[in-house]
Amino acid sequence: MRTYIYVDGFNLYYGALRKTPHRWLNLDVLFQLLLPKNNILEIKYFTALVSARPNDPSQPQRQQLYLRALATLPKVSVHLGHFLSTKSLCLWFALPASHNNT
């Protein structure tokens, strides 16, 4: 089966890799192992550039190094977007006891 793969880089890193010793993930090998019967035509990796933080000033350099490594894989293309940080307001309220669904 012809397959195109779309990867959200932030979710991949923060959801699966961040607190592990595994940082250099070869996406081509990963998806070949996960989908051995598929003909993987392209892997599109979407991310945004990170900023240096006081507790981790070298984070941007490590990300750039990884993105350059990904760019050497023939099936992988890197797509840069923008990371937006916004605060949301979530209102909480309690239903009256008469609305209990039990």
C-alpha positions, 0 to 999 in steps of 0.5 A: 500500500502506498503510504504518506506519513505526517508527523507532528514533531512537537507531539512526537518529542514531548509525548514519546521522547522527551524523558527518555534517552532516545533523542535521535529517532530515524523516522524512516527506520521507525515507520518501516518497522511499524508498517513493514507491508507498506510502501512508504513514499514520503514522511513529512515532519512538521515542527516549529523552531524552539527558542533558547530557555534559561534552563536550556540555552542549547536547545535550539542548536540541538534541534537544528542539528536533528533537523539537518540530520532528518534532511539527509533522509531521502523520504523525509521532508521538514516543514517549519511552522510557528508555535503559538502559546496562548492562555485559555480560560476554562470555566468550571461549574457544578450541576445541581444535585437534581441533574445527577445522571445516576 
